Amino acid sequence: MLRRIIFFLAILGFWALQAAFADDEPPKSLDVQKYEFARSYITALKYMKDIDDRWAQDTPKKLFADQKNKMILATINDLSLDSSDLLVIKNYMRKYLLSPSMDMRRVAEIVVVSVAREIAINHDQKLLWEKWYDLNAAGQATRPKEIDFVKTQHSLEMRRKEEDKNIIQASIGMTKILMSDKNKKNHGHLLDITAQERQKLLDKLDSFGADELDWGLKTGQSTLEGSIAVIREILEDSLWTSIDEK
């Protein structure tokens, strides 16, 4: 009998210690996958920044190149590098295509499909520029052929802009995923991430997208600028409360 009492008291003591240590544990997200998804999404945007920087940096060099063929070869090389970065973006999102969350699957699918199409556009542009290079090298770049080249290039860029619009929609969808299901009918401002996780996401965003933009979408923004703006709007706005804030 005494042994049973001692054993019972020992169990009570163990439970008490567990409760005490549990109170000291840092708060965690209600849905850890939401934080991980947002982190993956923002990391993927870093590769989009690399693409933007590449073209911004190369523009002066191309405009003032002594020989037209050097500019063409530089463009072909950049398109290859762009496709490599786009493939990384695709791989970051592809793992969420089987997520139990329908919203995550939807956002991931938009990005994966749009990026795959942009890689195909890059391939078509590379072929176009390679053909244009051969015509210039052979001295056969006539005015009518130049007009055809410019028209085809413009058509490919219009296709790319349509895919860029989809990426913006995906970024908006990502911010909605961070919102807690406890918000009723678009009322309430609760996020399913902790304050610490929220700051980590902002730090990751700051590592490549300095806070130089106003919140929200604006006319004239690039795909990357628009994505950063909508993500900052929800992460920086003090109106939105993290799950461990009161």
LUMPA-626117 format. One record per residue: z, y, x of N, C-alpha, C in turn. Coordinates in nm, 4 decimals. Atoms other than C-alpha are relative to their C-alpha. Example, Ala and Ser with C-alpha at 12.3 -4.5 7.8 and 13.67 -1.06 7.14 Angstrom:
LUMPA-626117
{{0.0000 -0.1190 0.0890} {0.7800 -0.4500 1.2300} {0.0000 0.1200 0.0900}}
{{-0.0060 -0.1190 -0.0820} {0.7140 -0.1060 1.3670} {0.0730 0.1090 -0.0770}}
***
This chain:
LUMPA-626117
{{0.0000 -0.1195 0.0833} {0.0000 0.0000 0.0000} {0.0000 0.1250 0.0872}}
{{-0.0102 -0.1134 -0.0907} {0.0943 0.2383 0.2798} {-0.1337 0.0242 0.0698}}
{{0.1290 -0.0141 -0.0676} {-0.2338 0.1634 0.4546} {-0.1027 0.0683 -0.0918}}
{{0.0929 -0.0597 0.0941} {-0.4259 0.2553 0.1394} {0.0245 0.1499 -0.0142}}
{{-0.0340 -0.1420 0.0125} {-0.2390 0.5871 0.1083} {-0.0484 0.0762 0.1232}}
{{0.0418 -0.0653 -0.1237} {-0.3052 0.6717 0.4750} {-0.1530 0.0135 0.0041}}
{{0.1463 -0.0011 0.0004} {-0.6710 0.5765 0.4367} {-0.0534 0.1064 -0.0963}}
{{0.0405 -0.0977 0.0998} {-0.7015 0.7907 0.1219} {0.0208 0.1420 0.0508}}
{{-0.0275 -0.1325 -0.0558} {-0.5391 1.0903 0.2941} {-0.0992 0.0352 0.1113}}
{{0.0960 -0.0232 -0.1081} {-0.7718 1.0473 0.5913} {-0.1347 0.0430 -0.0573}}
{{0.1267 -0.0365 0.0637} {-1.0738 1.0629 0.3599} {0.0055 0.1428 -0.0526}}
{{-0.0156 -0.1361 0.0506} {-0.9401 1.3777 0.1945} {-0.0087 0.1019 0.1135}}
{{0.0052 -0.0891 -0.1155} {-0.8894 1.5337 0.5377} {-0.1413 0.0159 0.0525}}
{{0.1381 -0.0040 -0.0480} {-1.2455 1.4432 0.6397} {-0.0858 0.0888 -0.0899}}
{{0.0739 -0.0846 0.0931} {-1.3848 1.6007 0.3238} {0.0347 0.1475 0.0171}}
{{-0.0435 -0.1385 -0.0187} {-1.1795 1.9154 0.3842} {-0.0650 0.0612 0.1237}}
{{0.0636 -0.0493 -0.1223} {-1.3154 1.9463 0.7385} {-0.1487 0.0244 -0.0224}}
{{0.1422 -0.0170 0.0282} {-1.6706 1.8982 0.6141} {-0.0250 0.1286 -0.0771}}
{{0.0154 -0.1216 0.0801} {-1.6249 2.1732 0.3584} {0.0197 0.1247 0.0843}}
{{-0.0271 -0.1151 -0.0863} {-1.4816 2.4076 0.6216} {-0.1178 0.0296 0.0901}}
{{0.1144 -0.0193 -0.0887} {-1.7721 2.3513 0.8605} {-0.1240 0.0414 -0.0785}}
{{0.1151 -0.0361 0.0826} {-2.0227 2.3793 0.5761} {-0.0013 0.1490 -0.0282}}
{{-0.0081 -0.1436 0.0258} {-1.8965 2.7304 0.5041} {-0.0452 0.0811 0.1203}}
{{0.0377 -0.0717 -0.1206} {-1.9663 2.8261 0.8650} {-0.1481 -0.0131 0.0327}}
{{0.1409 0.0196 -0.0293} {-2.3267 2.7018 0.8591} {-0.0810 0.1194 -0.0478}}
{{0.0831 -0.1118 0.0435} {-2.5943 2.9746 0.8460} {-0.0787 -0.0374 -0.1240}}
{{0.0755 0.0293 0.1218} {-2.7731 3.0040 0.5121} {-0.1414 -0.0438 0.0330}}
{{0.1348 0.0497 -0.0203} {-3.1033 2.8232 0.4840} {-0.0858 0.0340 -0.1211}}
{{0.0918 -0.0281 0.1092} {-3.4131 2.8821 0.2750} {0.0164 -0.1025 -0.1115}}
{{0.0034 0.0939 0.1112} {-3.4205 2.7312 -0.0714} {-0.1200 -0.0921 0.0149}}
{{0.1211 0.0787 -0.0219} {-3.7679 2.6126 0.0240} {-0.0465 0.0249 0.1425}}
{{0.0312 -0.0179 -0.1415} {-3.8049 2.5680 0.3996} {-0.1504 0.0038 0.0224}}
{{0.1443 0.0070 -0.0205} {-4.1753 2.4898 0.3636} {-0.0674 0.1356 -0.0221}}
{{0.0583 -0.1317 0.0239} {-4.2428 2.8416 0.2345} {0.0030 0.0834 0.1281}}
{{-0.0094 -0.0728 -0.1266} {-4.1194 2.9923 0.5600} {-0.0983 -0.0566 0.1019}}
{{0.0904 0.0639 -0.0954} {-4.3142 2.7407 0.7666} {-0.1458 0.0331 -0.0329}}
{{0.1360 -0.0325 0.0411} {-4.6283 2.8096 0.5636} {-0.0338 0.1437 0.0387}}
{{0.0234 -0.1405 -0.0347} {-4.5941 3.1866 0.6090} {-0.0132 0.0175 0.1507}}
{{0.0081 -0.0086 -0.1464} {-4.5345 3.1403 0.9821} {-0.1349 -0.0510 0.0498}}
{{0.1308 0.0535 -0.0378} {-4.8472 2.9254 1.0137} {-0.1112 0.0972 -0.0378}}
{{0.1037 -0.0922 0.0468} {-5.0489 3.1756 0.8123} {-0.0084 0.1215 0.0920}}
{{-0.0014 -0.1179 -0.0871} {-4.9403 3.4719 1.0265} {-0.0501 -0.0355 0.1399}}
{{0.0507 0.0455 -0.1292} {-5.0064 3.2720 1.3441} {-0.1513 -0.0112 -0.0033}}
{{0.1451 0.0111 0.0149} {-5.3568 3.2014 1.2153} {-0.0651 0.1381 0.0052}}
{{0.0545 -0.1350 -0.0032} {-5.4102 3.5757 1.1664} {-0.0106 0.0535 0.1429}}
{{0.0058 -0.0422 -0.1405} {-5.3406 3.6212 1.5389} {-0.1376 -0.0312 0.0588}}
{{0.1320 0.0364 -0.0517} {-5.6685 3.4430 1.6115} {-0.1087 0.0870 -0.0622}}
{{0.0919 -0.0959 0.0598} {-5.8454 3.6738 1.3686} {0.0055 0.1324 0.0763}}
{{-0.0159 -0.1211 -0.0821} {-5.7046 3.9624 1.5737} {-0.0766 -0.0146 0.1309}}
{{0.0745 0.0237 -0.1243} {-5.8533 3.8057 1.8871} {-0.1496 0.0225 -0.0223}}
{{0.1419 -0.0203 0.0319} {-6.1945 3.8069 1.7166} {-0.0308 0.1489 -0.0117}}
{{0.0213 -0.1442 0.0162} {-6.1620 4.1730 1.6160} {0.0036 0.0716 0.1348}}
{{-0.0131 -0.0648 -0.1316} {-6.0477 4.2742 1.9645} {-0.1206 -0.0284 0.0880}}
{{0.1143 0.0378 -0.0836} {-6.3351 4.0874 2.1267} {-0.1199 0.0902 -0.0284}}
{{0.1158 -0.0822 0.0343} {-6.5985 4.2810 1.9359} {0.0253 0.1473 0.0280}}
{{-0.0319 -0.1404 -0.0281} {-6.4190 4.6138 1.9697} {-0.0098 0.0303 0.1493}}
{{0.0021 -0.0185 -0.1450} {-6.3878 4.5690 2.3455} {-0.1424 -0.0069 0.0559}}
{{0.1343 0.0225 -0.0539} {-6.7466 4.4553 2.3966} {-0.1018 0.1035 -0.0459}}
{{0.0991 -0.0928 0.0550} {-6.9175 4.7258 2.1894} {-0.0532 0.1004 0.1018}}
{{0.0529 -0.0958 -0.0979} {-6.9356 4.9953 2.4632} {-0.0866 -0.0682 0.1057}}
{{0.0752 0.0706 -0.1031} {-7.0550 4.7397 2.7166} {-0.1389 -0.0354 -0.0514}}
{{0.1290 0.0392 0.0545} {-7.3307 4.6251 2.4850} {-0.0894 0.1215 -0.0243}}
{{0.0793 -0.1177 0.0318} {-7.4405 4.9715 2.3821} {-0.0633 0.0615 0.1236}}
{{0.0482 -0.0654 -0.1208} {-7.4809 5.0916 2.7389} {-0.0495 -0.0998 0.1048}}
{{0.0520 0.0990 -0.0945} {-7.6110 4.7712 2.8953} {-0.1374 0.0446 0.0493}}
{{0.1281 -0.0409 -0.0581} {-7.9025 4.8335 3.1317} {-0.1147 -0.0837 -0.0539}}
{{0.1048 0.0890 0.0469} {-8.0932 4.5378 2.9988} {0.0373 -0.0558 -0.1361}}
{{-0.0223 0.0483 0.1362} {-8.1323 4.4336 2.6383} {0.0423 -0.1464 -0.0018}}
{{-0.0318 0.1429 -0.0007} {-8.1136 4.0641 2.7251} {0.1460 -0.0275 0.0329}}
{{-0.1422 0.0164 -0.0303} {-7.7646 4.1057 2.8710} {0.0834 0.0187 -0.1264}}
{{-0.0707 -0.0243 0.1259} {-7.6486 4.2460 2.5373} {-0.0146 -0.1191 -0.0936}}
{{0.0243 0.1146 0.0883} {-7.8076 3.9566 2.3513} {0.0825 -0.1204 0.0434}}
{{-0.0769 0.1138 -0.0513} {-7.6457 3.6956 2.5761} {0.1498 0.0193 -0.0249}}
{{-0.1411 -0.0281 0.0268} {-7.3072 3.8681 2.5374} {0.0336 -0.0260 -0.1463}}
{{-0.0212 0.0237 0.1432} {-7.3442 3.8538 2.1586} {0.0051 -0.1490 -0.0310}}
{{0.0025 0.1456 0.0204} {-7.4327 3.4836 2.1666} {0.1307 -0.0625 0.0481}}
{{-0.1264 0.0520 -0.0539} {-7.1259 3.4148 2.3832} {0.1172 0.0339 -0.0920}}
{{-0.1089 -0.0409 0.0892} {-6.8992 3.6123 2.1506} {0.0011 -0.0821 -0.1280}}
{{0.0074 0.0814 0.1213} {-7.0223 3.4177 1.8493} {0.0573 -0.1393 0.0236}}
{{-0.0566 0.1314 -0.0344} {-6.9309 3.0929 2.0266} {0.1524 0.0068 0.0068}}
{{-0.1454 -0.0173 -0.0100} {-6.5813 3.2237 2.1060} {0.0616 0.0227 -0.1380}}
{{-0.0480 -0.0232 0.1363} {-6.5419 3.3440 1.7481} {0.0154 -0.1317 -0.0752}}
{{-0.0049 0.1284 0.0696} {-6.6194 2.9973 1.6162} {0.1171 -0.0846 0.0484}}
{{-0.1157 0.0736 -0.0532} {-6.3560 2.8484 1.8468} {0.1292 0.0511 -0.0616}}
{{-0.1204 -0.0575 0.0614} {-6.0928 3.0889 1.7117} {0.0072 -0.0340 -0.1487}}
{{0.0026 0.0349 0.1426} {-6.2015 3.0234 1.3532} {0.0396 -0.1455 -0.0224}}
{{-0.0374 0.1412 0.0113} {-6.1629 2.6509 1.4128} {0.1510 -0.0170 0.0128}}
{{-0.1465 0.0043 -0.0131} {-5.8025 2.7091 1.5240} {0.0648 0.0435 -0.1314}}
{{-0.0515 -0.0473 0.1293} {-5.7377 2.9073 1.2048} {-0.0107 -0.1108 -0.1048}}
{{0.0225 0.1089 0.0955} {-5.8853 2.6228 1.0028} {0.1013 -0.1118 0.0190}}
{{-0.0948 0.1084 -0.0272} {-5.6601 2.3686 1.1735} {0.1427 0.0374 -0.0399}}
{{-0.1339 -0.0433 0.0410} {-5.3476 2.5765 1.1061} {0.0197 -0.0169 -0.1505}}
{{-0.0105 0.0058 0.1458} {-5.4226 2.5768 0.7327} {-0.0302 -0.1378 -0.0573}}
{{0.0444 0.1280 0.0541} {-5.5746 2.2314 0.6929} {0.1159 -0.0940 -0.0312}}
{{-0.1125 0.0916 0.0225} {-5.2379 2.0556 0.7159} {0.0703 0.0256 -0.1329}}
{{-0.0653 -0.0319 0.1278} {-5.1300 2.2295 0.3935} {-0.0867 -0.0378 -0.1202}}
{{0.0865 0.0416 0.1105} {-5.4194 2.0912 0.1891} {0.0628 -0.1119 -0.0832}}
{{-0.0691 0.1082 0.0707} {-5.1916 1.7989 0.0948} {0.1437 0.0392 -0.0362}}
{{-0.1351 -0.0466 0.0338} {-4.8835 2.0130 0.0286} {0.0343 -0.0326 -0.1445}}
{{-0.0402 0.0225 0.1402} {-4.6828 1.9258 -0.2838} {-0.0082 0.1264 -0.0840}}
{{0.0100 -0.1275 0.0715} {-4.7085 2.2945 -0.3726} {-0.1460 0.0301 -0.0326}}
{{0.1360 -0.0318 0.0422} {-5.0208 2.3719 -0.5749} {-0.0442 0.1355 0.0562}}
{{0.0343 -0.1323 -0.0512} {-5.0063 2.7368 -0.4632} {-0.0365 -0.0053 0.1481}}
{{0.0316 0.0133 -0.1420} {-4.9999 2.6405 -0.0951} {-0.1346 -0.0673 0.0194}}
{{0.1290 0.0694 -0.0099} {-5.2889 2.4007 -0.1446} {-0.1140 0.0956 -0.0319}}
{{0.1057 -0.0922 0.0418} {-5.4879 2.6724 -0.3192} {-0.0300 0.1025 0.1108}}
{{0.0194 -0.0985 -0.1073} {-5.4324 2.9327 -0.0446} {-0.0626 -0.0656 0.1227}}
{{0.0534 0.0712 -0.1159} {-5.4976 2.6796 0.2310} {-0.1471 -0.0345 -0.0202}}
{{0.1390 0.0366 0.0279} {-5.8186 2.5667 0.0616} {-0.0921 0.1210 0.0115}}
{{0.0816 -0.1219 -0.0104} {-5.9469 2.9246 0.0331} {-0.0299 0.0309 0.1462}}
{{0.0179 -0.0329 -0.1420} {-5.8907 2.9825 0.4051} {-0.0895 -0.1033 0.0687}}
{{0.0768 0.1065 -0.0660} {-6.0295 2.6454 0.5172} {-0.1480 0.0085 -0.0371}}
{{0.1394 -0.0071 0.0444} {-6.3450 2.6793 0.3074} {-0.0682 0.1251 0.0542}}
{{0.0599 -0.1256 -0.0476} {-6.4048 3.0451 0.4010} {-0.0258 -0.0039 0.1496}}
{{0.0162 0.0083 -0.1451} {-6.3507 2.9802 0.7711} {-0.1138 -0.0954 0.0362}}
{{0.1092 0.0947 -0.0254} {-6.5845 2.6783 0.7620} {-0.1351 0.0668 -0.0248}}
{{0.1247 -0.0708 0.0295} {-6.8518 2.8963 0.6034} {-0.0307 0.1049 0.1070}}
{{0.0224 -0.1000 -0.1047} {-6.8005 3.1680 0.8652} {-0.0448 -0.0660 0.1302}}
{{0.0468 0.0740 -0.1180} {-6.8419 2.9097 1.1409} {-0.1484 -0.0332 -0.0161}}
{{0.1410 0.0283 0.0270} {-7.1719 2.8106 0.9762} {-0.0844 0.1261 0.0151}}
{{0.0705 -0.1275 -0.0165} {-7.2730 3.1773 0.9632} {-0.0167 0.0323 0.1483}}
{{0.0092 -0.0225 -0.1448} {-7.1935 3.2097 1.3340} {-0.1092 -0.0861 0.0625}}
{{0.1030 0.0910 -0.0520} {-7.4141 2.9090 1.4021} {-0.1397 0.0552 -0.0298}}
{{0.1298 -0.0556 0.0371} {-7.7041 3.0663 1.2107} {-0.0295 0.1266 0.0805}}
{{0.0194 -0.1221 -0.0781} {-7.6491 3.3971 1.3914} {-0.0331 -0.0316 0.1458}}
{{0.0308 0.0393 -0.1377} {-7.6489 3.2257 1.7287} {-0.1472 -0.0411 0.0130}}
{{0.1404 0.0418 -0.0024} {-7.9844 3.0624 1.6510} {-0.0927 0.1207 -0.0112}}
{{0.0809 -0.1207 0.0182} {-8.1197 3.3985 1.5357} {-0.0072 0.0821 0.1287}}
{{-0.0042 -0.0785 -0.1232} {-8.0050 3.5788 1.8507} {-0.0683 -0.0732 0.1151}}
{{0.0683 0.0764 -0.1049} {-8.1306 3.2975 2.0746} {-0.1519 0.0126 -0.0134}}
{{0.1432 -0.0179 0.0241} {-8.4738 3.3246 1.9136} {-0.0437 0.1408 0.0405}}
{{0.0306 -0.1393 -0.0354} {-8.4634 3.7019 1.9572} {0.0013 0.0190 0.1524}}
{{-0.0044 -0.0034 -0.1470} {-8.3683 3.6544 2.3229} {-0.1305 -0.0542 0.0581}}
{{0.1237 0.0609 -0.0504} {-8.6685 3.4263 2.3791} {-0.1199 0.0923 -0.0217}}
{{0.1106 -0.0919 0.0278} {-8.9021 3.6778 2.2130} {0.0010 0.1174 0.0972}}
{{-0.0105 -0.1111 -0.0946} {-8.7715 3.9593 2.4340} {-0.0370 -0.0432 0.1411}}
{{0.0289 0.0498 -0.1344} {-8.7914 3.7467 2.7477} {-0.1494 -0.0229 0.0191}}
{{0.1434 0.0267 -0.0080} {-9.1521 3.6589 2.6661} {-0.0844 0.1244 -0.0274}}
{{0.0723 -0.1231 0.0297} {-9.2419 4.0187 2.5810} {-0.0703 -0.0025 -0.1340}}
{{0.0629 0.0156 0.1305} {-9.3230 3.9223 2.2223} {0.0841 0.0606 -0.1136}}
{{-0.0870 -0.0611 0.1015} {-9.0548 4.1277 2.0419} {-0.0708 0.1184 -0.0636}}
{{0.0771 -0.1044 0.0667} {-9.2974 4.3209 1.8245} {0.0839 0.0689 -0.1077}}
{{-0.0728 -0.0748 0.1036} {-9.1888 4.5772 1.5676} {0.0169 -0.0806 -0.1285}}
{{-0.0192 0.0816 0.1210} {-9.2566 4.3474 1.2671} {0.1034 -0.1101 0.0198}}
{{-0.0987 0.1043 -0.0268} {-9.0536 4.0697 1.4319} {0.1399 0.0588 0.0102}}
{{-0.1303 -0.0673 -0.0078} {-8.7728 4.3171 1.5016} {0.0530 0.0307 -0.1395}}
{{-0.0395 -0.0285 0.1388} {-8.7694 4.4181 1.1343} {0.0521 -0.1268 -0.0674}}
{{-0.0448 0.1280 0.0561} {-8.7423 4.0509 1.0313} {0.1360 -0.0399 0.0568}}
{{-0.1276 0.0318 -0.0657} {-8.4613 4.0012 1.2829} {0.1147 0.0800 -0.0610}}
{{-0.1040 -0.0878 0.0548} {-8.2649 4.2984 1.1506} {0.0327 -0.0382 -0.1441}}
{{-0.0229 0.0398 0.1396} {-8.3109 4.1889 0.7871} {0.0821 -0.1280 -0.0079}}
{{-0.0731 0.1272 0.0013} {-8.1911 3.8364 0.8611} {0.1436 0.0190 0.0469}}
{{-0.1340 -0.0287 -0.0514} {-7.8956 3.9653 1.0617} {0.0847 0.0670 -0.1079}}
{{-0.0714 -0.0698 0.1077} {-7.7993 4.1969 0.7750} {0.0410 -0.0976 -0.1101}}
{{-0.0293 0.0989 0.1035} {-7.8189 3.9091 0.5263} {0.1179 -0.0886 0.0400}}
{{-0.1104 0.0833 -0.0480} {-7.5856 3.6969 0.7406} {0.1322 0.0771 -0.0028}}
{{-0.1224 -0.0810 0.0017} {-7.3362 3.9825 0.7704} {0.0509 0.0206 -0.1424}}
{{-0.0413 -0.0120 0.1399} {-7.3350 4.0252 0.3916} {0.0704 -0.1280 -0.0460}}
{{-0.0672 0.1264 0.0306} {-7.2484 3.6557 0.3602} {0.1398 -0.0029 0.0604}}
{{-0.1308 -0.0019 -0.0660} {-6.9649 3.7069 0.6070} {0.0984 0.0891 -0.0760}}
{{-0.0874 -0.0906 0.0743} {-6.8263 3.9997 0.4061} {0.0549 -0.0665 -0.1259}}
{{-0.0473 0.0712 0.1187} {-6.8043 3.7786 0.0982} {0.1131 -0.0951 0.0357}}
{{-0.1071 0.0905 -0.0445} {-6.5959 3.5265 0.2909} {0.1237 0.0789 0.0403}}
{{-0.1139 -0.0850 -0.0376} {-6.3778 3.8081 0.4270} {0.0812 0.0398 -0.1239}}
{{-0.0698 -0.0341 0.1247} {-6.2963 3.9066 0.0678} {0.0911 -0.1153 -0.0427}}
{{-0.0810 0.1165 0.0364} {-6.1718 3.5535 0.0095} {0.1256 -0.0099 0.0861}}
{{-0.1167 0.0025 -0.0876} {-5.9410 3.5775 0.3109} {0.1048 0.1000 -0.0485}}
{{-0.0939 -0.0989 0.0551} {-5.7867 3.8931 0.1619} {0.0725 -0.0584 -0.1207}}
{{-0.0623 0.0629 0.1174} {-5.7251 3.7048 -0.1637} {0.1001 -0.1069 0.0426}}
{{-0.0928 0.1015 -0.0504} {-5.5646 3.4231 0.0353} {0.1276 0.0650 0.0521}}
{{-0.1181 -0.0705 -0.0525} {-5.3320 3.6735 0.2064} {0.0898 0.0479 -0.1134}}
{{-0.0780 -0.0406 0.1177} {-5.2249 3.8101 -0.1308} {0.0705 -0.1213 -0.0601}}
{{-0.0599 0.1222 0.0511} {-5.1655 3.4543 -0.2492} {0.1154 -0.0484 0.0855}}
{{-0.1086 0.0419 -0.0896} {-4.9522 3.3818 0.0573} {0.1277 0.0782 -0.0286}}
{{-0.1197 -0.0802 0.0282} {-4.7173 3.6707 -0.0233} {0.0648 -0.0429 -0.1319}}
{{-0.0549 0.0449 0.1281} {-4.6778 3.5414 -0.3791} {0.0782 -0.1307 0.0167}}
{{-0.0707 0.1256 -0.0266} {-4.5698 3.2037 -0.2393} {0.1418 0.0281 0.0483}}
{{-0.1331 -0.0340 -0.0510} {-4.2775 3.3752 -0.0656} {0.0960 0.0442 -0.1102}}
{{-0.0848 -0.0470 0.1090} {-4.1499 3.5032 -0.3984} {0.0730 -0.1173 -0.0648}}
{{-0.0810 0.1055 0.0606} {-3.8723 3.3029 -0.5606} {-0.0442 -0.0274 -0.1429}}
{{0.0317 0.0384 0.1375} {-3.9365 3.1116 -0.8793} {0.1021 0.0562 -0.0987}}
{{-0.1033 -0.0567 0.0867} {-3.6209 3.2746 -1.0142} {-0.0413 0.1363 -0.0562}}
{{0.0502 -0.1250 0.0559} {-3.8141 3.5985 -1.0681} {-0.0660 -0.0295 -0.1349}}
{{0.0454 0.0285 0.1362} {-3.8820 3.6088 -1.4415} {-0.1174 0.0902 -0.0397}}
{{0.1151 -0.0716 0.0535} {-4.2283 3.7091 -1.5641} {-0.0293 0.1277 0.0775}}
{{0.0312 -0.1112 -0.0894} {-4.3024 3.9336 -1.2674} {0.1126 0.1024 0.0120}}
{{-0.1157 -0.0888 -0.0144} {-3.9562 4.0911 -1.2950} {0.0995 -0.0656 0.0959}}
{{-0.0910 0.0514 -0.1015} {-3.6975 4.0549 -1.0216} {-0.0675 0.0049 0.1358}}
{{0.0544 -0.0166 -0.1348} {-3.7413 4.0889 -0.6476} {0.0785 -0.0856 0.0979}}
{{-0.0694 0.0947 -0.0861} {-3.6075 3.7774 -0.4770} {-0.1011 -0.0824 0.0779}}
{{0.0854 0.0800 -0.0860} {-3.7711 3.6036 -0.1816} {0.0684 -0.1320 0.0325}}
{{-0.0538 0.1319 -0.0337} {-3.7279 3.2357 -0.0949} {0.0118 -0.0200 0.1510}}
{{-0.0237 0.0090 -0.1442} {-3.6593 3.3116 0.2724} {0.1263 0.0791 0.0323}}
{{-0.1206 -0.0717 -0.0413} {-3.3462 3.4262 0.4545} {-0.0381 0.1281 0.0728}}
{{0.0237 -0.1248 -0.0732} {-3.3094 3.7653 0.6207} {-0.0451 -0.0289 0.1426}}
{{0.0374 0.0359 -0.1369} {-3.3347 3.5970 0.9596} {-0.1441 -0.0495 0.0053}}
{{0.1370 0.0498 0.0044} {-3.6545 3.4144 0.8660} {-0.0978 0.1150 -0.0264}}
{{0.0830 -0.1169 0.0327} {-3.7929 3.7361 0.7221} {-0.0273 0.0833 0.1249}}
{{0.0153 -0.0780 -0.1228} {-3.7320 3.9192 1.0493} {-0.0876 -0.0731 0.1008}}
{{0.0843 0.0782 -0.0909} {-3.8919 3.6361 1.2468} {-0.1469 0.0139 -0.0373}}
{{0.1378 -0.0173 0.0442} {-4.2052 3.6678 1.0360} {-0.0524 0.1387 0.0368}}
{{0.0399 -0.1361 -0.0375} {-4.2130 4.0434 1.0944} {-0.0210 0.0119 0.1508}}
{{0.0149 -0.0035 -0.1463} {-4.1616 3.9952 1.4686} {-0.1308 -0.0656 0.0420}}
{{0.1265 0.0682 -0.0319} {-4.4527 3.7511 1.4777} {-0.1183 0.0877 -0.0366}}
{{0.1059 -0.0912 0.0421} {-4.6663 3.9997 1.2865} {-0.0126 0.1168 0.0978}}
{{-0.0008 -0.1123 -0.0939} {-4.5629 4.2798 1.5232} {-0.0588 -0.0373 0.1355}}
{{0.0468 0.0423 -0.1317} {-4.6629 4.0724 1.8260} {-0.1499 0.0233 0.0184}}
{{0.1437 -0.0266 -0.0127} {-5.0306 4.1333 1.7464} {-0.0494 0.1065 -0.0976}}
{{0.0418 -0.0989 0.0993} {-5.0419 4.3699 1.4473} {0.1036 0.1091 -0.0123}}
{{-0.0996 -0.1081 -0.0009} {-4.8406 4.6812 1.5294} {-0.0004 0.0728 -0.1334}}
{{-0.0171 -0.0633 0.1305} {-4.7092 4.8708 1.2282} {-0.0652 0.1384 0.0011}}
{{0.0743 -0.1260 0.0007} {-4.9798 5.1371 1.2154} {-0.0666 0.0256 -0.1344}}
{{0.0684 -0.0092 0.1287} {-5.0893 5.0866 0.8577} {0.0999 0.0213 -0.1131}}
{{-0.0809 -0.0124 0.1210} {-4.9541 5.1897 0.5209} {0.0003 -0.1334 -0.0727}}
{{-0.0056 0.1219 0.0795} {-4.8486 4.9177 0.2830} {-0.1179 -0.0055 -0.0958}}
{{0.0999 0.0201 0.1035} {-5.1041 4.7715 0.0484} {-0.1432 0.0153 0.0488}}
{{0.1422 -0.0050 -0.0339} {-5.4828 4.7449 0.0478} {-0.0549 0.1409 -0.0153}}
{{0.0633 -0.1313 0.0023} {-5.6863 5.0557 0.1246} {-0.1491 -0.0162 0.0262}}
{{0.1441 0.0013 -0.0229} {-6.0566 5.1334 0.1224} {-0.0298 0.0153 0.1480}}
{{0.0407 -0.0111 -0.1398} {-6.2214 5.0812 0.4589} {0.0761 -0.0891 0.0958}}
{{-0.0742 0.0905 -0.0877} {-5.9708 4.8308 0.5941} {-0.0834 -0.1227 0.0349}}
{{0.0607 0.1270 -0.0372} {-6.0939 4.5309 0.7874} {0.0766 -0.1125 -0.0691}}
{{-0.0685 0.1160 0.0589} {-6.0030 4.1817 0.6680} {0.1394 -0.0164 0.0597}}
{{-0.1285 0.0142 -0.0667} {-5.7244 4.1660 0.9256} {0.0954 0.1104 -0.0414}}
{{-0.0859 -0.1130 0.0380} {-5.5901 4.5130 0.8449} {0.0511 -0.0167 -0.1429}}
{{-0.0424 0.0202 0.1385} {-5.5832 4.4334 0.4731} {0.1024 -0.1104 -0.0116}}
{{-0.0945 0.1118 0.0035} {-5.4065 4.1032 0.5328} {0.1366 0.0426 0.0523}}
{{-0.1264 -0.0474 -0.0572} {-5.1421 4.2644 0.7540} {0.0698 0.0940 -0.0970}}
{{-0.0585 -0.0990 0.0908} {-5.0911 4.5447 0.5012} {0.0692 -0.0658 -0.1188}}
{{-0.0613 0.0632 0.1177} {-5.0230 4.3145 0.2048} {0.1216 -0.0842 0.0399}}
{{-0.1150 0.0790 -0.0452} {-4.7893 4.0936 0.4093} {0.1171 0.0920 0.0335}}
{{-0.1069 -0.0959 -0.0315} {-4.5936 4.3936 0.5398} {0.0639 0.0556 -0.1263}}
{{-0.0508 -0.0607 0.1233} {-4.5600 4.5273 0.1885} {0.1167 -0.0786 -0.0582}}
{{-0.1072 0.0804 0.0577} {-4.3400 4.2373 0.0829} {0.1117 -0.0275 0.1008}}
{{-0.1025 0.0301 -0.1002} {-4.1589 4.1736 0.4128} {0.0837 0.1219 0.0377}}
{{-0.0711 -0.1212 -0.0423} {-4.0638 4.5359 0.4842} {0.0668 0.0745 -0.1150}}
{{-0.0534 -0.0729 0.1151} {-3.9857 4.6581 0.1335} {0.1427 -0.0472 -0.0298}}
{{-0.1408 0.0352 0.0238} {-3.6061 4.6667 0.0917} {0.0275 -0.0339 -0.1457}}
{{-0.0162 0.0363 0.1405} {-3.6579 4.6265 -0.2821} {0.0029 -0.1516 -0.0166}}
{{0.0004 0.1466 0.0033} {-3.7262 4.2595 -0.2130} {0.1190 -0.0529 0.0782}}
{{-0.1247 0.0502 -0.0567} {-3.4039 4.0709 -0.1409} {-0.0171 -0.1416 0.0508}}
{{0.0016 0.1363 -0.0537} {-3.3733 3.7677 0.0849} {0.1070 -0.0826 -0.0690}}
{{-0.0896 0.0859 0.0789} {-3.1878 3.4663 -0.0541} {0.1454 0.0072 0.0460}}
{{-0.1376 -0.0056 -0.0491} {-2.8807 3.5241 0.1655} {0.0565 0.1417 -0.0036}}
{{-0.0475 -0.1377 0.0146} {-2.8473 3.8957 0.0820} {0.0598 0.0193 -0.1379}}
{{-0.0644 -0.0305 0.1287} {-2.6293 4.0361 -0.1928} {-0.0214 0.1436 -0.0393}}
***
